Amino acid sequence: MSNSYDVIVIGAGPAGYVAAIRCAQLGLRTACIDQWLDPDGEPVLGGTCLNVGCIPSKSLLESSEHYVQAQQGLGDHGIDVSTVTLNLTAMQARKQRIVRELTQGIQQLFKANKIDWIQGCGQLLAGQHVSVNVSGQVSEYQATNIILAPGSSPVQLDRIPWDNDIVVDSAGALALEHVPRRLGVIGAGVIGLELGSVWRRLGAEQVTLLEAQDQFLPMADEQVAKEALKAYTQQGLDIQLGCRVTTAEVKAGQVDIVYQDADGNEQAATYDKLIVAVGRRPNTEALAVDEAGLLLDEWGFVHINEQCRTNLPGIYAIGDAVRGPMLAHKGSEEGVMVAELIAGHAARVNYELIPSVIYTLPEVAWVGKTEQALKAVNADYRAGVFPFVASGRARAMGQTGGFVKLLADKQTDRILGAHLIGPQCSELVAELVVVMQLGGSIEDLCMTVFAHPSLSESVHEAALDVDGRAMHMVSRKRND
């Protein structure tokens, strides 16, 4: 193996491995450095997303949804199930099997694209060189271009003892061997909501989410956030806003915490497990030696321009290590863009149209501007909303909660934002991303034929409602 490459990628998560594959497809001699180990201590590709993030969490969300459906939902379909039992060991084994199959798939893609996989901890040196440390043995490599994709790690709170047994991060929360009776979650963002939902569905009697912010899901459309809070509360998630945990003590197999509630009063609680889900930080602390001169901001993110170029020539940074939402698909697209740029092609990422999804039940998804953002700048816009309760397909599925909401420029009719809560919204939002990427209008959606019966018809009806002409509900605009 030669120590000189066209491109070296540090990190093999969704940003890094996609960047490496695209570079190789473009004919660039590529190596990818990563230090991730699986539970057996074996090197594995995929980073946080595939190993302890996106994929395993979706596996448990899917399995736990089936469990609840078997307990509560099948009777409505005329299916009587006398006894439903939980085999958490088998559920966790299924999760790990899915992870293993996908990570092995990436390994095969590396082989097929002739990408050198260098296992170890990569660090940027001066002069476009990289060192790799494997159990104290250091090797050095050189590349014309270097892509930094080190990923991120859960934020730890100094005032919270971290034993990875009673008090766990998101990775530990995906690997619990028993369903906790009392579960506390610090943080009611995407990760906290998904993990809290899993263990509530699987039998946790008490699930309490303590959120420091006064507003629930402030990044989402306010109407969607309000509907989501109502749905989660009905499912048994106790979401408390404006809370600040001050102390925590692990003893006798449980954790005692003290926190200030929204009124400033001191409260105490005891949990069998406590998940800390207060965000993530970029893995940039030891990404580069000081002599390299890599510029970071005050939060530890790598400073880049709109093309993900750092302050150093030939050095790029992508994914969770740079500004913007910490989303796998955002990092992957940045990886593709950088690969294209290195190969001499024109490329860009449209950061205005990166979809966000919360994979709970109901699912929450959005792209573009929220209504509160449009109001804040006095934008001239129109809105259309269609509830899933009026959808024949949603009724047949027994999932009628939620709605599709579209926002459009009043003058140009161009779609400015799409906000969904309900069944399979993670899939429905994609068609809206496509339309918005192409500069599409509400009229474009109105003139499109949607299959019947389908959930996507609700997108069509929401578009019609912008003009007050929805077919399957009485539009409020007709009575104005």
C-alpha positions as CSV (number, residue, x, y, z in Angstrom):
1,M,0.0,0.0,0.0
2,S,1.5,3.3,-1.1
3,N,1.4,6.2,1.4
4,S,0.4,8.8,-1.2
5,Y,-3.1,9.5,-2.4
6,D,-5.2,11.9,-4.4
7,V,-7.7,12.0,-1.6
8,I,-7.6,10.9,2.1
9,V,-10.8,11.0,4.0
10,I,-10.7,11.1,7.8
11,G,-13.9,9.5,9.1
12,A,-16.1,6.8,7.7
13,G,-19.6,7.9,8.8
14,P,-22.2,8.9,6.2
15,A,-20.2,12.0,5.3
16,G,-16.9,10.4,5.1
17,Y,-17.7,7.1,3.4
18,V,-19.9,8.7,0.8
19,A,-17.2,11.2,0.0
20,A,-14.7,8.4,-0.4
21,I,-16.9,6.4,-2.7
22,R,-17.7,9.4,-4.9
23,C,-14.0,10.3,-5.1
24,A,-13.2,6.8,-6.2
25,Q,-16.0,6.8,-8.7
26,L,-14.4,9.9,-10.2
27,G,-11.1,8.1,-10.7
28,L,-9.3,9.5,-7.7
29,R,-6.9,7.3,-5.7
30,T,-8.7,7.3,-2.3
31,A,-8.0,6.2,1.2
32,C,-10.4,6.4,4.2
33,I,-9.2,6.4,7.8
34,D,-11.5,5.5,10.7
35,Q,-11.1,4.2,14.2
36,W,-14.6,2.8,15.0
37,L,-14.8,-0.6,16.6
38,D,-17.9,-2.7,17.0
39,P,-19.0,-4.3,20.3
40,D,-16.6,-7.1,19.7
41,G,-13.7,-4.8,19.2
42,E,-13.5,-5.3,15.5
43,P,-12.9,-2.4,13.1
44,V,-16.1,-1.4,11.3
45,L,-17.3,1.3,8.9
46,G,-20.4,3.5,9.1
47,G,-19.6,5.8,12.1
48,T,-22.2,6.8,14.6
49,C,-25.1,6.7,12.2
50,L,-24.9,3.1,11.2
51,N,-23.5,1.7,14.4
52,V,-25.2,3.6,17.3
53,G,-27.4,6.2,15.7
54,C,-29.8,6.4,12.8
55,I,-30.0,2.8,11.9
56,P,-30.2,1.0,15.3
57,S,-32.6,3.6,16.5
58,K,-34.9,3.1,13.5
59,S,-34.7,-0.6,14.1
60,L,-35.9,-0.3,17.7
61,L,-38.6,2.3,16.7
62,E,-39.9,-0.1,14.1
63,S,-39.9,-3.1,16.4
64,S,-41.5,-1.2,19.3
65,E,-44.2,0.1,17.0
66,H,-45.0,-3.5,16.0
67,Y,-45.1,-4.4,19.7
68,V,-47.7,-1.7,20.5
69,Q,-49.7,-2.6,17.4
70,A,-49.8,-6.2,18.4
71,Q,-51.0,-5.2,21.9
72,Q,-53.5,-2.5,21.1
73,G,-54.0,-2.1,17.3
74,L,-54.8,-5.5,15.8
75,G,-58.2,-5.9,17.5
76,D,-59.5,-3.0,15.5
77,H,-58.6,-4.9,12.4
78,G,-60.5,-8.0,13.6
79,I,-57.3,-9.8,14.6
80,D,-57.5,-11.3,18.1
81,V,-54.1,-11.9,19.8
82,S,-54.5,-13.5,23.2
83,T,-50.9,-13.1,24.5
84,V,-48.2,-10.7,23.4
85,T,-44.8,-11.0,25.1
86,L,-41.6,-9.0,24.6
87,N,-38.4,-10.7,23.8
88,L,-36.0,-7.8,24.2
89,T,-32.9,-10.0,23.6
90,A,-34.3,-11.1,20.2
91,M,-35.2,-7.5,19.4
92,Q,-31.7,-6.2,20.2
93,A,-30.2,-9.1,18.2
94,R,-32.3,-8.1,15.1
95,K,-31.0,-4.5,15.5
96,Q,-27.4,-5.7,15.6
97,R,-28.0,-8.0,12.6
98,I,-29.2,-5.0,10.6
99,V,-26.3,-2.9,11.6
100,R,-23.8,-5.7,10.7
101,E,-25.3,-6.2,7.3
102,L,-25.2,-2.6,6.4
103,T,-21.7,-1.9,7.7
104,Q,-20.4,-5.0,5.9
105,G,-22.1,-3.6,2.8
106,I,-20.0,-0.5,3.0
107,Q,-16.9,-2.6,3.4
108,Q,-17.8,-4.4,0.1
109,L,-18.4,-1.0,-1.6
110,F,-15.0,0.1,-0.5
111,K,-13.5,-3.1,-2.0
112,A,-15.5,-2.7,-5.3
113,N,-14.3,0.9,-5.6
114,K,-10.7,0.1,-4.7
115,I,-10.7,2.4,-1.6
116,D,-8.0,1.7,0.9
117,W,-9.5,1.4,4.4
118,I,-6.9,2.5,6.9
119,Q,-8.0,1.5,10.4
120,G,-6.8,3.8,13.2
121,C,-7.1,7.4,14.5
122,G,-6.3,9.9,11.8
123,Q,-4.9,13.4,12.6
124,L,-4.1,16.2,10.2
125,L,-0.5,17.3,10.1
126,A,1.1,20.3,8.5
127,G,1.7,20.2,4.7
128,Q,-1.2,18.0,3.7
129,H,0.0,15.0,5.6
130,V,-2.0,12.7,7.9
131,S,-0.8,10.5,10.8
132,V,-2.6,7.3,11.8
133,N,-2.3,5.9,15.3
134,V,-3.0,2.2,15.8
135,S,-2.4,1.1,19.4
136,G,0.6,3.5,19.6
137,Q,2.0,2.6,16.2
138,V,2.1,5.7,14.1
139,S,2.2,5.8,10.3
140,E,2.2,8.9,8.0
141,Y,0.3,9.4,4.7
142,Q,0.2,12.2,2.2
143,A,-2.6,13.4,-0.1
144,T,-3.2,16.2,-2.6
145,N,-6.6,16.7,-1.0
146,I,-7.8,15.8,2.5
147,I,-11.4,15.6,3.6
148,L,-12.1,15.9,7.3
149,A,-15.3,14.0,8.4
150,P,-14.7,13.1,12.0
151,G,-18.3,13.1,13.1
152,S,-19.6,14.1,16.5
153,S,-20.1,12.7,20.0
154,P,-22.9,13.2,22.6
155,V,-22.5,16.2,24.9
156,Q,-21.8,15.3,28.5
157,L,-22.9,17.5,31.4
158,D,-20.3,18.0,34.1
159,R,-23.0,18.0,36.8
160,I,-24.3,14.6,35.7
161,P,-22.3,11.5,36.7
162,W,-21.7,9.3,33.6
163,D,-21.4,5.6,34.4
164,N,-22.8,4.2,31.1
165,D,-25.0,1.9,33.2
166,I,-27.6,3.9,35.1
167,V,-26.8,7.2,33.3
168,V,-26.3,6.6,29.6
169,D,-26.0,8.6,26.4
170,S,-27.9,7.9,23.2
171,A,-25.7,4.9,22.3
172,G,-26.2,3.3,25.7
173,A,-29.9,3.9,25.5
174,L,-30.1,1.8,22.4
175,A,-28.4,-1.1,24.1
176,L,-30.4,-1.5,27.4
177,E,-30.9,-5.1,28.3
178,H,-34.0,-4.5,30.4
179,V,-37.0,-2.1,30.1
180,P,-36.6,0.5,32.9
181,R,-39.8,1.1,34.9
182,R,-38.9,4.7,35.5
183,L,-37.0,6.4,32.7
184,G,-35.7,10.0,32.7
185,V,-34.5,11.8,29.6
186,I,-32.6,15.1,29.8
187,G,-33.5,16.8,26.5
188,A,-36.7,16.7,24.5
189,G,-35.2,17.1,21.0
190,V,-35.2,14.6,18.2
191,I,-33.0,12.1,20.0
192,G,-34.7,12.3,23.3
193,L,-38.2,12.0,21.7
194,E,-37.2,8.9,19.7
195,L,-35.5,7.1,22.5
196,G,-38.2,8.0,25.0
197,S,-40.8,6.7,22.6
198,V,-39.0,3.4,22.2
199,W,-38.9,2.6,25.9
200,R,-42.4,3.9,26.6
201,R,-43.8,1.6,23.9
202,L,-41.8,-1.4,25.3
203,G,-43.3,-1.0,28.7
204,A,-41.7,1.8,30.8
205,E,-44.3,2.9,33.2
206,Q,-42.9,6.4,33.5
207,V,-41.0,8.4,30.9
208,T,-40.2,12.0,31.8
209,L,-38.4,14.3,29.4
210,L,-36.8,17.4,31.0
211,E,-36.1,20.1,28.4
212,A,-34.2,23.3,29.2
213,Q,-35.8,25.4,26.5
214,D,-39.2,27.0,27.1
215,Q,-40.5,26.2,23.7
216,F,-41.1,22.6,22.4
217,L,-39.4,21.8,19.1
218,P,-38.5,25.5,18.3
219,M,-37.0,24.5,15.0
220,A,-40.3,23.0,13.8
221,D,-43.4,24.9,12.6
222,E,-45.3,26.0,15.7
223,Q,-48.6,24.4,14.5
224,V,-46.8,21.1,14.0
225,A,-44.9,21.3,17.3
226,K,-48.2,21.9,19.1
227,E,-49.8,18.8,17.5
228,A,-46.7,16.7,18.2
229,L,-46.7,17.7,21.9
230,K,-50.3,16.7,22.2
231,A,-49.7,13.3,20.5
232,Y,-46.6,12.5,22.6
233,T,-48.5,13.4,25.8
234,Q,-51.3,11.1,24.9
235,Q,-48.8,8.3,24.5
236,G,-47.6,8.8,28.0
237,L,-44.5,10.9,27.5
238,D,-44.3,13.5,30.3
239,I,-42.6,16.4,28.6
240,Q,-41.5,19.2,31.0
241,L,-40.2,22.5,29.5
242,G,-38.0,25.1,31.0
243,C,-36.2,22.6,33.3
244,R,-32.6,22.7,34.4
245,V,-31.1,19.6,36.1
246,T,-28.8,20.8,38.9
247,T,-27.5,17.6,40.5
248,A,-27.6,13.9,40.0
249,E,-26.5,11.0,42.2
250,V,-26.3,7.3,41.3
251,K,-26.9,5.0,44.2
252,A,-28.5,1.6,44.8
253,G,-29.1,0.9,41.2
254,Q,-31.0,4.2,40.5
255,V,-30.3,7.8,40.0
256,D,-31.7,10.7,42.1
257,I,-31.8,14.1,40.4
258,V,-32.7,17.6,41.4
259,Y,-33.9,20.1,38.9
260,Q,-35.5,23.5,38.7
261,D,-38.9,23.6,36.9
262,A,-40.2,26.3,34.7
263,D,-41.4,28.4,37.7
264,G,-37.9,28.2,39.3
265,N,-39.1,25.7,42.0
266,E,-36.8,22.9,43.0
267,Q,-38.0,19.4,42.2
268,A,-36.6,16.0,42.9
269,A,-37.1,12.7,40.9
270,T,-35.7,9.2,40.9
271,Y,-35.2,7.0,37.8
272,D,-34.0,3.5,37.1
273,K,-32.3,4.9,33.9
274,L,-31.4,8.4,32.9
275,I,-30.6,9.2,29.2
276,V,-28.6,12.4,28.6
277,A,-29.7,13.7,25.1
278,V,-28.7,17.3,25.2
279,G,-27.0,17.5,21.8
280,R,-23.8,16.6,20.2
281,R,-20.4,18.2,19.7
282,P,-17.9,17.9,16.8
283,N,-15.0,15.5,17.1
284,T,-12.4,18.1,16.4
285,E,-10.5,18.3,19.7
286,A,-7.6,16.2,18.4
287,L,-8.4,16.4,14.7
288,A,-5.3,18.4,13.8
289,V,-2.0,19.3,15.4
290,D,-1.5,22.9,16.2
291,E,1.2,23.2,13.6
292,A,-1.4,22.4,10.9
293,G,-3.1,25.7,11.5
294,L,-6.7,24.4,11.1
295,L,-9.2,27.1,12.0
296,L,-12.0,26.2,14.4
297,D,-14.8,28.4,15.7
298,E,-15.7,28.9,19.4
299,W,-17.8,25.8,19.5
300,G,-15.2,23.5,17.9
301,F,-16.6,23.4,14.4
302,V,-14.2,23.6,11.5
303,H,-14.4,27.0,9.8
304,I,-15.4,26.5,6.1
305,N,-16.8,28.5,3.1
306,E,-19.9,27.5,1.1
307,Q,-17.9,24.8,-0.7
308,C,-16.7,23.2,2.5
309,R,-13.1,24.5,2.0
310,T,-11.2,25.2,5.2
311,N,-8.6,27.9,5.7
312,L,-5.9,25.5,4.5
313,P,-5.4,24.7,0.7
314,G,-6.6,21.3,-0.3
315,I,-8.3,20.6,3.0
316,Y,-12.0,20.3,3.2
317,A,-14.4,19.6,6.2
318,I,-17.9,18.1,6.0
319,G,-20.7,16.6,8.1
320,D,-21.1,17.0,11.8
321,A,-17.7,18.7,12.1
322,V,-19.0,21.9,10.3
323,R,-21.9,24.3,10.8
324,G,-25.5,23.4,10.0
325,P,-27.8,20.6,11.2
326,M,-26.1,17.4,12.3
327,L,-27.9,15.2,9.8
328,A,-26.5,12.2,8.0
329,H,-28.0,13.2,4.6
330,K,-26.6,16.7,4.9
331,G,-23.1,15.3,5.5
332,S,-23.4,12.8,2.6
333,E,-24.4,15.5,0.2
334,E,-21.5,17.6,1.4
335,G,-19.2,14.6,0.7
336,V,-20.5,14.3,-2.8
337,M,-20.1,18.0,-3.4
338,V,-16.5,18.1,-2.2
339,A,-15.6,15.0,-4.3
340,E,-17.0,16.7,-7.4
341,L,-15.1,19.9,-6.7
342,I,-11.9,18.0,-6.2
343,A,-12.5,16.3,-9.6
344,G,-12.9,19.8,-11.2
345,H,-16.7,19.7,-11.5
346,A,-19.2,22.3,-10.5
347,A,-21.2,21.3,-7.4
348,R,-23.2,22.8,-4.5
349,V,-25.5,21.8,-1.7
350,N,-28.8,23.7,-1.3
351,Y,-28.8,24.2,2.5
352,E,-32.3,25.8,2.3
353,L,-33.8,22.5,1.4
354,I,-32.4,19.9,3.8
355,P,-35.4,17.9,5.2
356,S,-35.6,17.2,8.9
357,V,-37.5,14.2,10.3
358,I,-38.5,12.9,13.8
359,Y,-39.2,9.2,13.4
360,T,-41.8,8.9,16.2
361,L,-45.4,7.9,15.8
362,P,-46.7,10.2,14.4
363,E,-43.7,11.0,12.3
364,V,-42.8,14.7,12.0
365,A,-41.0,16.1,8.9
366,W,-40.4,19.5,7.4
367,V,-38.4,21.4,4.8
368,G,-38.0,25.1,4.1
369,K,-39.4,28.0,6.0
370,T,-41.7,27.8,9.0
371,E,-44.8,30.0,9.3
372,Q,-43.3,31.8,12.3
373,A,-40.1,32.5,10.3
374,L,-42.2,34.0,7.5
375,K,-44.2,36.1,9.9
376,A,-41.0,37.4,11.5
377,V,-39.9,39.0,8.3
378,N,-43.5,40.1,7.3
379,A,-43.5,37.8,4.3
380,D,-46.5,37.9,2.0
381,Y,-47.5,34.2,2.0
382,R,-50.5,31.8,1.9
383,A,-51.0,28.6,3.8
384,G,-52.9,25.4,3.1
385,V,-53.6,22.6,5.5
386,F,-55.1,19.1,5.0
387,P,-55.7,16.7,8.0
388,F,-55.1,13.0,7.6
389,V,-58.4,12.3,9.3
390,A,-59.9,13.2,5.9
391,S,-57.7,10.8,4.0
392,G,-59.2,7.5,3.0
393,R,-55.8,5.8,3.1
394,A,-55.0,7.1,6.5
395,R,-58.3,5.9,7.8
396,A,-57.7,2.4,6.3
397,M,-54.4,2.4,8.1
398,G,-55.9,3.5,11.3
399,Q,-53.5,6.4,11.5
400,T,-55.5,9.6,11.2
401,G,-53.6,12.0,13.4
402,G,-51.8,15.0,12.0
403,F,-51.8,17.0,8.8
404,V,-49.9,18.4,5.8
405,K,-49.2,22.1,5.8
406,L,-47.8,24.0,2.8
407,L,-46.6,27.6,2.7
408,A,-46.3,29.6,-0.5
409,D,-45.3,33.0,-1.7
410,K,-48.5,35.0,-2.3
411,Q,-47.2,36.7,-5.4
412,T,-45.2,34.0,-7.2
413,D,-47.0,30.9,-5.8
414,R,-43.6,29.3,-5.2
415,I,-43.5,26.8,-2.3
416,L,-41.6,28.2,0.7
417,G,-42.1,25.5,3.3
418,A,-43.7,22.1,3.9
419,H,-44.6,20.8,7.3
420,L,-46.0,17.4,8.0
421,I,-47.1,15.3,11.0
422,G,-48.7,11.9,10.6
423,P,-48.1,8.5,9.0
424,Q,-45.0,8.0,6.8
425,C,-44.2,11.7,6.7
426,S,-40.5,10.8,6.4
427,E,-41.4,9.5,2.9
428,L,-44.0,12.2,2.0
429,V,-41.6,15.0,2.6
430,A,-39.3,13.8,-0.2
431,E,-41.7,14.6,-3.0
432,L,-42.0,18.2,-1.6
433,V,-38.2,18.5,-1.5
434,V,-38.1,17.6,-5.1
435,V,-40.8,20.1,-6.1
436,M,-39.1,22.9,-4.1
437,Q,-35.7,22.0,-5.5
438,L,-37.1,22.5,-9.0
439,G,-38.6,25.9,-7.9
440,G,-42.1,24.4,-8.1
441,S,-45.3,26.2,-7.2
442,I,-48.6,25.3,-5.5
443,E,-50.2,25.2,-8.9
444,D,-47.7,22.6,-10.0
445,L,-48.9,20.3,-7.2
446,C,-52.5,21.1,-7.9
447,M,-52.1,20.0,-11.5
448,T,-50.4,16.8,-10.6
449,V,-52.3,13.5,-10.5
450,F,-51.8,11.6,-7.3
451,A,-52.7,7.9,-6.9
452,H,-55.9,7.1,-5.0
453,P,-56.1,6.1,-2.2
454,S,-52.7,7.2,-1.0
455,L,-51.2,9.3,1.8
456,S,-49.6,11.5,-0.8
457,E,-53.1,12.7,-1.8
458,S,-53.0,14.8,1.4
459,V,-50.1,16.7,-0.1
460,H,-52.3,17.4,-3.2
461,E,-55.2,18.5,-1.0
462,A,-53.0,20.8,1.1
463,A,-51.9,22.4,-2.1
464,L,-55.6,22.8,-3.2
465,D,-56.4,24.3,0.2
466,V,-53.9,27.1,-0.4
467,D,-56.4,28.4,-2.9
468,G,-59.4,27.4,-0.8
469,R,-60.4,24.6,-3.1
470,A,-59.6,21.4,-1.2
471,M,-61.9,18.6,-2.5
472,H,-62.3,16.4,0.6
473,M,-62.9,18.9,3.4
474,V,-64.8,22.2,3.7
475,S,-62.1,24.8,3.3
476,R,-62.1,27.6,5.8
477,K,-61.2,30.0,3.0
478,R,-64.5,29.4,1.3
479,N,-66.3,30.9,4.3
480,D,-64.1,34.0,4.6
